[in-house]
Amino acid sequence: MNTSLWLRWKLPFTLFLLGISLIALSSQPLSSLLFKHDVSVRLDNLYSFYQGRYLKIGTEIDNLVERLSFTCNEDDLAYLRDTIEQSTVIQLVEIQSKEANCSIYGHGISLIKEQDETDSIVDNSYRMNSYKVEPYFNHRMKLSLYMPDTTLIAITEPFQHIFTESETCKDCIAMGLENEGAFIPLYPRDPSQNYQHIGSKKFSSKYIVHIYATDRGIRFTSQSDLFFVQLFLGSIWLSVCLIIGLRRTPNRTLKDLIAQGLKDNEFVPYYQPIINTEKQRVECCEILVRWQKSSGEIIAPNQFIPIAEHNGQIIELTYYLLNYVADQLKELPTTETHFYVSLNVIPKQLEDNDFAEQVFTIMDNFDISPNSIALEVTERTPFTNLKKANAVINRLKHRGIDIKLDDAGTGYGGFSYLQELPIDTLKIDKMFVETIGTDDVKSKILNSIIVFGQNAGLKLIAEGVETQEQVDYLHSKGVYLMQGYFFAKPMPFAELCEFYLSARDPH
């Protein structure tokens, strides 16, 4: 009996031991295989996000050159600003010459700095037709068109990495853009590290994105997958396990993770108080979403919100947050009519009548007064139909829902939206507030925004206030609504209730 049992299980047992040994020895090639597959999927997503966006830059600049006089007159400034508002990828454009410098922010305001020998980015420029293309700070590209005595310079938006910071190690993964043999390091390689080419994706006949990684980067990024694949391979026949394991490699695109996070209720609203420093009270709160994974890891919004906006998941996320917040607001210990919370939305939502109806329905379902909610429109994507947006915003305002322009001066439409849409609150972006007390040229823009807002009769809210000096300066300019770490950080609802009570009764 025992002999029969041994004969029956000898081959499977031997193969199992052999398979375990092979699996242990194959850790490195398995890691590389899993990593390359993950990179391939992410490159496909990157392709769908960027394909066509960068390819329009040359045409946009050519069209701009045909219209410019290069004298920095008012027509030139209008053409520069029009280019920024219409472009899907150009963030900044300037004219630099001996006679006159100007940018989208006005005469004599030049924000594009020259890279010198102390900069970490080495010279990797190349010529594309008549343009000089080179890497610029924060993973952007700089395009320079040199003409006699004049230079036209454009800066692109940052090129997104295929991995988030929490998914990999520092300087482990590099990314470069190839154009007909010339190479631009979007995420440069560390000269002290050894990299191998992992994958590439053609964006057009001329542009190819390449991905490089160190051995440590491959191991670090794929270690969780490797553990489960090896565990799975060790449970059954090696050949069957290897086929099934490879076919069941999870598709870990950020889009799928966001969808799963919504299903699992992993997104949590955090509240950052906005203080009325003149009346010494909590005026309102901005809702800032956090992605809290089941593991306890918290993912910052800048790592998933742009992708959610691009693929349309931001609409589902907005409804999710509205329901979540409306339910919590019933528990807030306040009877004051001035208090409200504000939630970010994108222009596309304010062009949709169904969005307004959904907002009203949620307010009615939770018996929440509409003036308890405000909406902040972000400028990362442009309005496409201002007439529709005007109608929808008026419907919302008629029900008492205030509309704010968030991060003013940093996105597509800028102040032109204020002339076309019934927006009556302007939020001053942190990048301008933090110039207070410095020689930064953007401090002039801050003063211009404040003067513009006050002359237009707009309510002004300063974001990112972190010092007493900033508070005092804003007070001197007549700005009293402030938001920032100087007063309070974003906090869960339970902490907001405690903060609100302590603000009402400081003793």
The 8 nearest C-alpha neighbors of each residue, nearest first, counted from 0:
[[1, 3, 2, 4, 5, 6, 7, 8],
 [0, 2, 4, 3, 5, 6, 7, 8],
 [3, 1, 5, 0, 4, 6, 7, 8],
 [2, 4, 0, 6, 1, 5, 7, 8],
 [5, 3, 1, 7, 2, 6, 0, 8],
 [6, 4, 2, 8, 7, 3, 9, 1],
 [7, 5, 3, 9, 4, 8, 2, 10],
 [6, 8, 4, 5, 9, 3, 10, 11],
 [9, 7, 5, 11, 6, 10, 12, 4],
 [8, 10, 12, 6, 5, 11, 7, 13],
 [9, 11, 13, 12, 8, 14, 7, 6],
 [12, 10, 14, 8, 13, 9, 15, 236],
 [11, 13, 15, 9, 14, 10, 8, 16],
 [14, 12, 10, 16, 15, 11, 9, 17],
 [13, 15, 17, 11, 12, 16, 18, 10],
 [14, 16, 12, 18, 13, 17, 11, 19],
 [17, 15, 19, 13, 18, 14, 12, 20],
 [18, 16, 14, 20, 15, 19, 13, 21],
 [17, 19, 15, 21, 16, 20, 237, 14],
 [20, 18, 22, 16, 21, 17, 233, 15],
 [21, 19, 17, 23, 18, 22, 24, 16],
 [20, 22, 18, 24, 23, 19, 25, 17],
 [23, 21, 25, 19, 24, 20, 18, 229],
 [22, 24, 20, 21, 25, 26, 19, 229],
 [25, 23, 21, 22, 26, 20, 27, 19],
 [24, 26, 22, 23, 28, 27, 29, 21],
 [27, 25, 29, 24, 28, 23, 30, 22],
 [26, 28, 30, 29, 25, 31, 24, 218],
 [29, 27, 31, 30, 25, 26, 32, 33],
 [30, 28, 32, 26, 31, 27, 25, 33],
 [31, 29, 27, 33, 28, 32, 221, 34],
 [30, 32, 28, 34, 29, 33, 35, 27],
 [31, 33, 29, 35, 34, 30, 28, 36],
 [34, 32, 36, 30, 35, 31, 29, 37],
 [33, 35, 31, 37, 36, 32, 221, 30],
 [36, 34, 38, 32, 37, 33, 31, 39],
 [35, 37, 39, 33, 34, 38, 32, 40],
 [36, 38, 34, 40, 39, 35, 33, 41],
 [39, 37, 35, 41, 36, 40, 42, 34],
 [38, 40, 36, 42, 37, 41, 35, 43],
 [41, 39, 43, 37, 38, 42, 36, 44],
 [40, 42, 44, 38, 43, 39, 161, 45],
 [43, 41, 45, 39, 44, 40, 46, 38],
 [42, 44, 46, 40, 41, 45, 39, 47],
 [45, 43, 41, 47, 46, 42, 48, 40],
 [46, 44, 42, 48, 43, 47, 49, 41],
 [45, 47, 43, 50, 44, 48, 49, 42],
 [46, 48, 44, 45, 50, 49, 43, 42],
 [49, 47, 45, 46, 50, 44, 309, 52],
 [50, 48, 52, 46, 47, 45, 51, 53],
 [51, 49, 46, 52, 47, 202, 48, 53],
 [50, 52, 54, 53, 49, 55, 202, 203],
 [53, 51, 49, 54, 50, 55, 88, 87],
 [52, 54, 55, 56, 51, 88, 49, 50],
 [53, 55, 51, 52, 56, 57, 50, 58],
 [56, 54, 53, 58, 57, 52, 59, 51],
 [55, 57, 59, 58, 53, 54, 60, 89],
 [56, 58, 60, 59, 55, 61, 54, 53],
 [57, 59, 61, 55, 56, 60, 62, 54],
 [60, 58, 56, 62, 57, 61, 55, 63],
 [59, 61, 63, 57, 62, 58, 64, 56],
 [62, 60, 58, 64, 63, 59, 57, 65],
 [61, 63, 59, 65, 60, 64, 58, 66],
 [62, 64, 60, 66, 61, 65, 59, 67],
 [65, 63, 61, 67, 66, 62, 60, 68],
 [64, 66, 62, 63, 67, 61, 68, 60],
 [65, 67, 63, 64, 62, 68, 78, 75],
 [68, 66, 64, 69, 75, 65, 63, 78],
 [67, 69, 70, 75, 66, 71, 72, 64],
 [70, 68, 67, 71, 75, 94, 149, 72],
 [69, 71, 72, 68, 99, 75, 98, 67],
 [72, 70, 75, 69, 101, 99, 76, 73],
 [71, 73, 75, 70, 74, 76, 69, 68],
 [72, 74, 76, 75, 77, 71, 78, 105],
 [73, 75, 77, 76, 72, 78, 71, 67],
 [74, 76, 78, 72, 71, 77, 73, 67],
 [77, 75, 73, 79, 74, 78, 103, 80],
 [76, 78, 74, 80, 75, 79, 81, 73],
 [77, 79, 81, 75, 76, 80, 82, 74],
 [80, 78, 76, 82, 77, 81, 103, 75],
 [81, 79, 83, 103, 77, 82, 78, 76],
 [80, 82, 78, 84, 83, 79, 77, 85],
 [83, 81, 79, 85, 80, 84, 86, 78],
 [84, 82, 80, 86, 81, 85, 89, 90],
 [85, 83, 411, 81, 82, 412, 86, 80],
 [84, 86, 82, 83, 81, 87, 411, 381],
 [87, 85, 83, 88, 89, 84, 82, 59],
 [86, 88, 52, 89, 85, 83, 84, 53],
 [87, 89, 156, 155, 86, 52, 90, 53],
 [90, 88, 155, 86, 154, 91, 156, 83],
 [91, 89, 155, 156, 154, 83, 88, 92],
 [90, 92, 154, 153, 89, 83, 93, 155],
 [93, 91, 153, 152, 102, 154, 79, 103],
 [94, 92, 102, 152, 101, 151, 95, 153],
 [93, 95, 151, 101, 100, 150, 102, 152],
 [96, 94, 100, 150, 149, 93, 151, 99],
 [95, 97, 149, 99, 98, 148, 100, 150],
 [98, 96, 99, 148, 95, 149, 100, 150],
 [97, 99, 96, 100, 70, 95, 148, 149],
 [100, 98, 96, 97, 71, 70, 95, 101],
 [99, 101, 95, 107, 94, 96, 106, 109],
 [102, 100, 106, 107, 94, 108, 105, 93],
 [101, 103, 93, 104, 105, 108, 109, 92],
 [102, 104, 80, 105, 79, 76, 92, 93],
 [105, 103, 102, 108, 106, 444, 101, 76],
 [106, 104, 102, 103, 101, 108, 107, 76],
 [107, 105, 101, 108, 100, 102, 71, 104],
 [106, 108, 101, 100, 109, 105, 99, 102],
 [109, 107, 106, 101, 105, 102, 104, 110],
 [108, 110, 111, 102, 101, 107, 100, 93],
 [111, 109, 112, 108, 440, 102, 93, 441],
 [112, 110, 109, 113, 93, 154, 152, 91],
 [113, 111, 110, 114, 109, 115, 136, 135],
 [112, 114, 115, 111, 135, 118, 110, 116],
 [115, 113, 118, 112, 116, 117, 120, 135],
 [114, 116, 117, 118, 113, 120, 119, 121],
 [115, 117, 118, 114, 119, 121, 120, 122],
 [118, 116, 115, 119, 114, 120, 121, 113],
 [119, 117, 120, 116, 115, 114, 121, 136],
 [118, 120, 121, 117, 116, 114, 115, 136],
 [121, 119, 118, 122, 134, 135, 187, 136],
 [120, 122, 123, 119, 118, 116, 134, 114],
 [121, 123, 124, 120, 133, 134, 114, 125],
 [124, 122, 183, 133, 121, 125, 182, 134],
 [125, 123, 133, 132, 122, 131, 183, 126],
 [124, 126, 132, 131, 181, 127, 133, 123],
 [125, 127, 131, 130, 128, 132, 129, 124],
 [128, 126, 130, 129, 131, 125, 132, 178],
 [127, 129, 130, 126, 131, 57, 125, 144],
 [128, 130, 127, 144, 126, 131, 145, 143],
 [131, 129, 144, 127, 143, 126, 128, 132],
 [130, 132, 126, 143, 142, 125, 127, 144],
 [133, 131, 142, 124, 125, 141, 126, 130],
 [132, 134, 124, 141, 140, 123, 135, 183],
 [135, 133, 140, 141, 139, 183, 185, 184],
 [136, 134, 140, 139, 141, 138, 133, 137],
 [135, 137, 138, 139, 134, 120, 140, 157],
 [136, 138, 139, 157, 135, 158, 185, 186],
 [139, 137, 157, 185, 136, 158, 135, 186],
 [138, 140, 157, 135, 155, 137, 156, 136],
 [141, 139, 134, 135, 155, 133, 154, 142],
 [140, 142, 154, 133, 135, 132, 153, 134],
 [143, 141, 132, 153, 131, 152, 130, 154],
 [144, 142, 152, 131, 130, 151, 145, 141],
 [143, 145, 130, 151, 150, 152, 131, 146],
 [146, 144, 150, 143, 149, 151, 147, 130],
 [145, 147, 149, 150, 148, 144, 151, 96],
 [146, 148, 149, 145, 150, 96, 144, 97],
 [149, 147, 96, 146, 97, 150, 145, 98],
 [150, 148, 96, 146, 147, 95, 145, 151],
 [151, 149, 145, 95, 144, 146, 94, 96],
 [150, 152, 94, 144, 143, 93, 95, 145],
 [151, 153, 143, 93, 92, 142, 150, 144],
 [154, 152, 92, 142, 91, 141, 143, 93],
 [153, 155, 141, 91, 90, 89, 140, 92],
 [156, 154, 89, 90, 140, 88, 139, 157],
 [155, 157, 88, 90, 139, 89, 158, 154],
 [158, 156, 139, 138, 159, 137, 155, 140],
 [157, 159, 138, 139, 156, 160, 185, 155],
 [158, 160, 157, 161, 138, 45, 162, 156],
 [159, 161, 162, 158, 163, 174, 186, 45],
 [160, 162, 41, 159, 163, 42, 45, 38],
 [163, 161, 160, 166, 164, 167, 165, 41],
 [162, 164, 166, 165, 302, 161, 160, 167],
 [163, 165, 166, 167, 162, 168, 169, 302],
 [166, 164, 163, 167, 168, 162, 298, 296],
 [167, 165, 163, 164, 220, 162, 168, 219],
 [166, 168, 220, 165, 164, 219, 216, 169],
 [169, 167, 171, 216, 170, 219, 164, 166],
 [168, 170, 171, 167, 172, 164, 216, 165],
 [171, 169, 172, 189, 168, 188, 173, 216],
 [172, 170, 216, 213, 169, 168, 212, 215],
 [171, 173, 212, 211, 170, 216, 213, 174],
 [174, 172, 186, 211, 188, 187, 210, 212],
 [175, 173, 210, 186, 185, 209, 184, 211],
 [174, 176, 184, 185, 209, 183, 208, 186],
 [175, 177, 208, 183, 182, 207, 209, 184],
 [178, 176, 182, 207, 181, 206, 180, 208],
 [177, 179, 206, 181, 205, 180, 182, 176],
 [180, 178, 181, 205, 177, 206, 182, 207],
 [179, 181, 178, 177, 182, 205, 206, 125],
 [182, 180, 178, 177, 179, 125, 183, 124],
 [181, 183, 177, 176, 178, 180, 184, 175],
 [182, 184, 176, 175, 123, 185, 134, 177],
 [185, 183, 175, 187, 186, 174, 176, 182],
 [186, 184, 175, 138, 174, 187, 183, 134],
 [185, 187, 174, 173, 184, 138, 175, 188],
 [188, 186, 184, 173, 185, 189, 174, 175],
 [187, 189, 173, 190, 186, 170, 192, 172],
 [188, 190, 191, 192, 170, 187, 193, 171],
 [191, 189, 192, 188, 193, 187, 194, 170],
 [190, 192, 189, 193, 188, 194, 170, 213],
 [193, 191, 189, 190, 194, 213, 188, 171],
 [194, 192, 213, 195, 191, 190, 214, 212],
 [195, 193, 213, 212, 211, 192, 196, 214],
 [194, 196, 211, 212, 197, 213, 193, 214],
 [195, 197, 211, 198, 210, 194, 212, 209],
 [198, 196, 211, 210, 35, 195, 212, 199],
 [197, 199, 210, 209, 196, 39, 35, 38],
 [198, 200, 209, 208, 210, 207, 201, 197],
 [199, 201, 208, 207, 202, 42, 209, 198],
 [202, 200, 207, 203, 206, 208, 199, 204],
 [201, 203, 206, 207, 50, 200, 46, 204],
 [204, 202, 206, 205, 201, 207, 50, 54],
 [203, 205, 206, 201, 202, 207, 179, 178],
 [206, 204, 203, 178, 179, 207, 202, 177],
 [205, 207, 178, 203, 202, 177, 201, 204],
 [208, 206, 201, 177, 200, 202, 176, 209],
 [209, 207, 176, 200, 199, 175, 177, 201],
 [208, 210, 199, 175, 174, 198, 176, 207],
 [209, 211, 174, 198, 197, 173, 199, 196],
 [212, 210, 196, 173, 197, 195, 172, 194],
 [213, 211, 172, 194, 171, 195, 216, 173],
 [212, 214, 194, 216, 215, 171, 193, 195],
 [213, 215, 217, 216, 218, 212, 194, 193],
 [216, 214, 218, 213, 217, 219, 171, 168],
 [215, 217, 171, 213, 219, 214, 218, 212],
 [218, 216, 214, 220, 215, 219, 221, 34],
 [217, 219, 215, 221, 222, 216, 220, 30],
 [220, 218, 216, 222, 217, 221, 215, 167],
 [221, 219, 167, 217, 218, 222, 216, 166],
 [220, 222, 224, 218, 223, 219, 34, 30],
 [223, 221, 225, 224, 218, 219, 220, 226],
 [224, 222, 226, 225, 221, 227, 220, 219],
 [225, 223, 221, 227, 222, 226, 228, 33],
 [224, 226, 222, 228, 223, 227, 221, 229],
 [225, 227, 229, 223, 224, 228, 230, 222],
 [228, 226, 230, 224, 229, 225, 231, 223],
 [229, 227, 231, 225, 230, 226, 244, 232],
 [228, 230, 232, 226, 231, 227, 225, 233],
 [231, 229, 227, 233, 228, 232, 226, 234],
 [230, 232, 228, 229, 233, 234, 227, 240],
 [233, 231, 240, 229, 234, 230, 237, 228],
 [232, 234, 230, 231, 19, 235, 229, 18],
 [235, 233, 231, 232, 230, 236, 240, 15],
 [236, 234, 233, 240, 232, 237, 239, 231],
 [235, 237, 239, 238, 240, 15, 234, 232],
 [236, 238, 240, 18, 239, 241, 232, 235],
 [237, 239, 241, 240, 236, 242, 232, 235],
 [240, 238, 242, 236, 241, 237, 243, 235],
 [241, 239, 232, 237, 243, 238, 242, 244],
 [240, 242, 244, 238, 239, 243, 237, 232],
 [243, 241, 239, 245, 244, 240, 246, 238],
 [244, 242, 246, 240, 245, 241, 247, 239],
 [245, 243, 241, 247, 242, 246, 240, 228],
 [244, 246, 242, 248, 243, 247, 241, 228],
 [247, 245, 243, 244, 248, 242, 241, 249],
 [248, 246, 244, 245, 249, 243, 250, 242],
 [247, 249, 245, 246, 244, 250, 33, 224],
 [250, 248, 251, 247, 246, 224, 37, 252],
 [249, 251, 252, 248, 255, 37, 40, 247],
 [250, 252, 249, 253, 255, 256, 37, 254],
 [253, 251, 254, 255, 250, 256, 41, 40],
 [252, 254, 256, 255, 257, 251, 303, 306],
 [253, 255, 257, 252, 256, 258, 307, 306],
 [256, 254, 258, 252, 253, 257, 259, 251],
 [255, 257, 253, 259, 258, 254, 260, 252],
 [256, 258, 260, 254, 259, 255, 253, 261],
 [259, 257, 255, 261, 260, 256, 254, 262],
 [258, 260, 262, 256, 257, 261, 263, 255],
 [259, 261, 257, 265, 263, 262, 258, 256],
 [262, 260, 264, 258, 259, 263, 265, 257],
 [261, 263, 259, 260, 264, 258, 265, 257],
 [262, 264, 260, 261, 265, 259, 266, 258],
 [265, 263, 261, 266, 262, 260, 267, 259],
 [264, 266, 260, 291, 263, 290, 292, 261],
 [267, 265, 290, 264, 289, 291, 288, 261],
 [266, 268, 289, 288, 290, 265, 269, 291],
 [269, 267, 288, 287, 286, 289, 270, 320],
 [268, 270, 491, 490, 287, 489, 286, 288],
 [269, 271, 286, 489, 490, 285, 284, 287],
 [270, 272, 489, 284, 285, 488, 490, 487],
 [273, 271, 284, 283, 274, 270, 281, 487],
 [272, 274, 482, 283, 284, 481, 282, 281],
 [275, 273, 281, 481, 282, 480, 276, 280],
 [274, 276, 480, 280, 277, 278, 279, 282],
 [277, 275, 279, 479, 278, 274, 480, 280],
 [276, 278, 275, 279, 479, 480, 280, 474],
 [277, 279, 275, 276, 280, 274, 479, 281],
 [280, 278, 276, 275, 277, 274, 281, 502],
 [281, 279, 275, 278, 274, 282, 502, 276],
 [282, 280, 274, 283, 273, 275, 272, 499],
 [281, 283, 274, 338, 275, 273, 280, 337],
 [282, 284, 339, 338, 273, 340, 281, 272],
 [285, 283, 272, 340, 271, 273, 270, 341],
 [284, 286, 341, 271, 340, 270, 342, 287],
 [285, 287, 270, 342, 269, 341, 268, 288],
 [288, 286, 269, 268, 270, 285, 289, 489],
 [287, 289, 268, 267, 269, 286, 266, 300],
 [290, 288, 267, 266, 299, 291, 300, 268],
 [291, 289, 266, 298, 297, 265, 292, 267],
 [290, 292, 297, 265, 296, 266, 289, 295],
 [293, 291, 294, 296, 295, 265, 297, 290],
 [292, 294, 295, 291, 265, 296, 263, 260],
 [293, 295, 292, 296, 291, 297, 265, 290],
 [296, 294, 292, 293, 291, 297, 290, 298],
 [295, 297, 292, 294, 291, 298, 293, 290],
 [298, 296, 291, 290, 292, 295, 299, 289],
 [299, 297, 290, 289, 291, 296, 300, 302],
 [298, 300, 301, 302, 289, 297, 290, 303],
 [301, 299, 302, 304, 303, 289, 298, 288],
 [302, 300, 299, 303, 304, 305, 298, 306],
 [303, 301, 300, 299, 304, 163, 298, 305],
 [302, 304, 306, 300, 301, 305, 307, 253],
 [303, 305, 307, 300, 306, 301, 308, 302],
 [306, 304, 308, 307, 303, 309, 301, 302],
 [307, 305, 309, 308, 303, 304, 310, 254],
 [306, 308, 312, 313, 304, 310, 309, 305],
 [309, 307, 313, 305, 311, 306, 310, 304],
 [308, 310, 306, 307, 311, 305, 48, 312],
 [309, 311, 307, 308, 312, 306, 254, 313],
 [312, 310, 308, 313, 309, 307, 314, 315],
 [311, 313, 307, 314, 315, 310, 316, 308],
 [312, 314, 316, 307, 308, 311, 315, 317],
 [315, 313, 317, 312, 316, 311, 318, 348],
 [316, 314, 318, 312, 317, 313, 319, 311],
 [315, 317, 313, 319, 314, 318, 320, 312],
 [318, 316, 314, 320, 319, 315, 313, 321],
 [319, 317, 321, 315, 320, 316, 322, 314],
 [318, 320, 316, 317, 322, 321, 315, 323],
 [321, 319, 323, 317, 322, 318, 324, 316],
 [320, 322, 318, 324, 323, 319, 325, 317],
 [323, 321, 325, 320, 319, 324, 326, 318],
 [322, 324, 320, 326, 321, 325, 319, 327],
 [325, 323, 327, 321, 326, 322, 320, 328],
 [326, 324, 322, 328, 327, 323, 321, 365],
 [325, 327, 324, 323, 328, 329, 322, 365],
 [328, 326, 324, 329, 325, 330, 323, 331],
 [329, 327, 331, 325, 330, 326, 324, 367],
 [328, 330, 327, 331, 326, 325, 367, 365],
 [329, 331, 328, 327, 332, 326, 496, 333],
 [330, 332, 328, 329, 333, 496, 327, 495],
 [333, 331, 330, 496, 334, 500, 499, 329],
 [334, 332, 335, 331, 338, 499, 336, 500],
 [333, 335, 336, 332, 338, 331, 337, 329],
 [336, 334, 333, 337, 338, 332, 339, 282],
 [335, 337, 338, 334, 339, 371, 333, 370],
 [336, 338, 335, 339, 282, 283, 371, 370],
 [339, 337, 283, 282, 336, 335, 371, 340],
 [338, 340, 371, 283, 372, 337, 284, 341],
 [339, 341, 284, 372, 283, 285, 373, 371],
 [342, 340, 373, 285, 374, 372, 286, 284],
 [341, 343, 374, 286, 375, 285, 373, 344],
 [342, 344, 375, 374, 376, 377, 341, 345],
 [345, 343, 376, 375, 377, 374, 342, 348],
 [344, 346, 376, 347, 377, 348, 343, 349],
 [347, 345, 382, 349, 348, 376, 381, 350],
 [346, 348, 350, 345, 349, 382, 351, 383],
 [349, 347, 350, 351, 346, 345, 354, 344],
 [348, 350, 346, 388, 351, 347, 391, 392],
 [349, 351, 388, 387, 347, 348, 391, 346],
 [350, 352, 348, 353, 354, 349, 347, 391],
 [353, 351, 355, 354, 391, 356, 350, 349],
 [354, 352, 356, 351, 355, 357, 348, 358],
 [353, 355, 357, 352, 351, 356, 348, 358],
 [354, 356, 358, 352, 353, 357, 359, 395],
 [357, 355, 353, 359, 354, 358, 360, 352],
 [356, 358, 360, 354, 359, 355, 353, 361],
 [357, 359, 355, 361, 356, 360, 354, 362],
 [360, 358, 356, 362, 357, 361, 363, 355],
 [361, 359, 357, 363, 358, 362, 364, 356],
 [360, 362, 364, 358, 363, 359, 357, 365],
 [361, 363, 367, 359, 360, 365, 364, 366],
 [364, 362, 366, 360, 361, 365, 359, 367],
 [365, 363, 361, 362, 366, 360, 367, 359],
 [364, 366, 367, 363, 362, 325, 361, 326],
 [367, 365, 363, 364, 362, 368, 361, 325],
 [368, 366, 362, 365, 369, 363, 325, 371],
 [367, 369, 370, 371, 366, 362, 372, 363],
 [370, 368, 371, 399, 400, 372, 367, 398],
 [369, 371, 399, 400, 372, 368, 339, 373],
 [372, 370, 339, 369, 368, 340, 338, 373],
 [373, 371, 340, 370, 339, 369, 341, 400],
 [374, 372, 341, 401, 400, 402, 340, 342],
 [373, 375, 342, 402, 341, 343, 403, 401],
 [376, 374, 343, 403, 405, 404, 342, 402],
 [375, 377, 344, 404, 345, 405, 343, 403],
 [376, 378, 405, 345, 379, 375, 344, 343],
 [379, 377, 410, 380, 411, 381, 376, 412],
 [378, 380, 410, 377, 411, 381, 345, 305],
 [379, 381, 378, 411, 346, 382, 345, 377],
 [382, 380, 411, 378, 383, 346, 412, 379],
 [381, 383, 346, 384, 385, 347, 380, 412],
 [382, 384, 381, 385, 347, 346, 350, 388],
 [385, 383, 386, 387, 382, 388, 350, 389],
 [384, 386, 388, 387, 389, 382, 383, 419],
 [387, 385, 389, 388, 384, 390, 350, 419],
 [388, 386, 350, 390, 389, 385, 384, 391],
 [389, 387, 350, 385, 391, 349, 390, 386],
 [388, 390, 386, 392, 387, 420, 391, 385],
 [389, 391, 387, 393, 388, 392, 394, 386],
 [392, 390, 394, 388, 393, 389, 352, 349],
 [393, 391, 395, 389, 394, 390, 388, 396],
 [392, 394, 396, 390, 391, 395, 397, 389],
 [395, 393, 391, 397, 392, 396, 390, 398],
 [396, 394, 392, 400, 398, 397, 393, 391],
 [397, 395, 400, 399, 393, 398, 394, 401],
 [396, 398, 394, 395, 399, 393, 400, 392],
 [397, 399, 396, 395, 400, 369, 394, 370],
 [400, 398, 370, 396, 397, 369, 401, 395],
 [401, 399, 396, 370, 373, 395, 369, 398],
 [400, 402, 373, 396, 399, 374, 403, 370],
 [403, 401, 374, 422, 375, 373, 400, 424],
 [404, 402, 375, 424, 425, 422, 405, 376],
 [403, 405, 425, 376, 375, 426, 407, 424],
 [404, 406, 426, 377, 407, 375, 376, 403],
 [407, 405, 428, 426, 427, 409, 408, 404],
 [408, 406, 405, 427, 409, 426, 413, 428],
 [407, 409, 413, 410, 406, 414, 428, 427],
 [408, 410, 407, 406, 413, 411, 378, 428],
 [411, 409, 378, 379, 408, 413, 412, 407],
 [410, 412, 84, 378, 381, 413, 379, 380],
 [413, 411, 84, 415, 416, 410, 414, 381],
 [414, 412, 408, 415, 411, 407, 410, 416],
 [413, 415, 416, 417, 412, 408, 418, 407],
 [414, 416, 418, 417, 413, 412, 419, 420],
 [417, 415, 419, 414, 418, 420, 412, 413],
 [418, 416, 414, 415, 420, 419, 422, 421],
 [417, 419, 416, 415, 420, 414, 421, 422],
 [420, 418, 416, 417, 415, 421, 385, 389],
 [419, 421, 389, 417, 422, 416, 418, 385],
 [422, 420, 423, 389, 417, 392, 419, 393],
 [421, 423, 420, 402, 403, 424, 417, 404],
 [422, 424, 457, 458, 421, 403, 425, 402],
 [425, 423, 458, 403, 457, 459, 422, 404],
 [426, 424, 459, 404, 403, 458, 460, 427],
 [425, 427, 460, 405, 406, 461, 459, 407],
 [428, 426, 461, 407, 406, 462, 460, 425],
 [427, 429, 406, 430, 462, 431, 407, 426],
 [428, 430, 463, 432, 462, 431, 433, 427],
 [431, 429, 428, 433, 432, 434, 463, 441],
 [430, 432, 429, 445, 433, 434, 428, 441],
 [433, 431, 429, 434, 430, 435, 428, 463],
 [432, 434, 435, 431, 430, 429, 463, 464],
 [435, 433, 442, 437, 432, 431, 439, 436],
 [436, 434, 433, 437, 432, 469, 442, 472],
 [435, 437, 434, 438, 468, 469, 433, 442],
 [438, 436, 434, 439, 435, 442, 433, 440],
 [437, 439, 440, 436, 442, 434, 435, 441],
 [440, 438, 441, 437, 442, 434, 443, 435],
 [439, 441, 442, 443, 438, 108, 444, 110],
 [440, 442, 444, 443, 439, 431, 445, 434],
 [443, 441, 445, 434, 440, 444, 439, 435],
 [444, 442, 441, 446, 445, 440, 447, 439],
 [443, 445, 447, 441, 442, 446, 448, 431],
 [446, 444, 442, 448, 443, 447, 431, 449],
 [445, 447, 449, 443, 444, 448, 450, 442],
 [446, 448, 444, 450, 445, 449, 451, 443],
 [449, 447, 451, 445, 446, 450, 452, 444],
 [450, 448, 446, 452, 451, 447, 453, 445],
 [451, 449, 447, 453, 452, 448, 454, 446],
 [450, 452, 448, 454, 449, 453, 447, 455],
 [453, 451, 457, 455, 449, 450, 454, 448],
 [452, 454, 456, 450, 455, 451, 457, 449],
 [453, 455, 451, 456, 452, 450, 457, 449],
 [456, 454, 452, 453, 457, 451, 450, 423],
 [457, 455, 453, 454, 452, 458, 423, 451],
 [458, 456, 452, 423, 424, 455, 453, 459],
 [457, 459, 424, 425, 423, 456, 460, 452],
 [460, 458, 425, 426, 424, 457, 478, 461],
 [459, 461, 426, 480, 481, 427, 425, 462],
 [462, 460, 427, 481, 426, 482, 480, 459],
 [463, 461, 482, 429, 428, 464, 427, 483],
 [462, 464, 483, 429, 482, 465, 432, 461],
 [465, 463, 483, 462, 482, 485, 466, 469],
 [464, 466, 485, 484, 483, 463, 469, 467],
 [467, 465, 468, 469, 485, 464, 470, 484],
 [466, 468, 470, 469, 471, 465, 485, 464],
 [467, 469, 471, 466, 470, 472, 436, 435],
 [468, 470, 472, 466, 467, 471, 473, 435],
 [471, 469, 467, 473, 468, 472, 474, 466],
 [472, 470, 474, 468, 469, 473, 467, 475],
 [473, 471, 475, 469, 474, 470, 468, 476],
 [472, 474, 476, 478, 470, 475, 471, 469],
 [475, 473, 471, 477, 476, 478, 472, 479],
 [474, 476, 472, 473, 477, 471, 478, 470],
 [477, 475, 473, 474, 478, 472, 449, 446],
 [476, 478, 474, 475, 479, 473, 449, 453],
 [479, 477, 473, 474, 476, 480, 459, 460],
 [480, 478, 276, 275, 277, 474, 481, 477],
 [481, 479, 275, 460, 274, 478, 276, 461],
 [482, 480, 461, 274, 460, 273, 462, 479],
 [483, 481, 273, 462, 464, 463, 461, 274],
 [482, 484, 463, 464, 485, 465, 486, 462],
 [483, 485, 487, 488, 486, 465, 464, 463],
 [486, 484, 465, 483, 466, 464, 487, 467],
 [487, 485, 484, 483, 482, 488, 274, 465],
 [488, 486, 484, 485, 483, 272, 271, 489],
 [487, 489, 484, 271, 490, 483, 486, 272],
 [490, 488, 271, 270, 269, 487, 287, 491],
 [489, 491, 269, 270, 494, 488, 495, 271],
 [492, 490, 269, 494, 493, 270, 495, 268],
 [491, 493, 495, 494, 496, 490, 269, 270],
 [492, 494, 496, 495, 491, 497, 490, 498],
 [493, 495, 497, 496, 492, 491, 490, 498],
 [496, 494, 492, 498, 493, 497, 499, 490],
 [495, 497, 499, 493, 494, 498, 331, 500],
 [498, 496, 494, 500, 495, 499, 501, 493],
 [497, 499, 495, 501, 496, 500, 502, 494],
 [500, 498, 502, 496, 497, 501, 495, 503],
 [499, 501, 503, 497, 502, 498, 504, 496],
 [502, 500, 504, 505, 498, 503, 499, 497],
 [503, 501, 499, 500, 505, 504, 498, 280],
 [504, 502, 500, 501, 505, 499, 280, 281],
 [503, 505, 501, 506, 502, 500, 499, 498],
 [506, 504, 501, 502, 503, 500, 498, 499],
 [505, 504, 501, 503, 502, 500, 498, 499]]
